[in-house]
């Protein structure tokens, strides 16, 4: 499962803090939508929810930063960038390895004698 392309609906069932935690764990770029309507695309690499004023830190898409954004200035975070970890799970690796073994075995059986 990947969050790539997800636009969270913050409300009764999903808090901003939960979305921020997911963005922190996401291995791709996100778009932070600020309360004033501006947007910053980049990589969320740090967050401190225990600080007197909780914040995230982000490197923008151009690599500038770190940019510090208080939670109070964030309206939403969209998962807009490619999920660099998609398909890289242990299970995906095992499935890929098994598929390659089958393909090699089939190639050996049908190859020239």
PyMOL commands that set and color helices and strands:
alter all, ss='L'
color gray80, all
select helices_A, chain A and resi 16-25+71-73+90-110
alter helices_A, ss='H'
color red, helices_A
select strands_A, chain A and resi 30-34+39-48+55-60+67-70+74-78
alter strands_A, ss='S'
color yellow, strands_A
deselect
rebuild
show_as cartoon
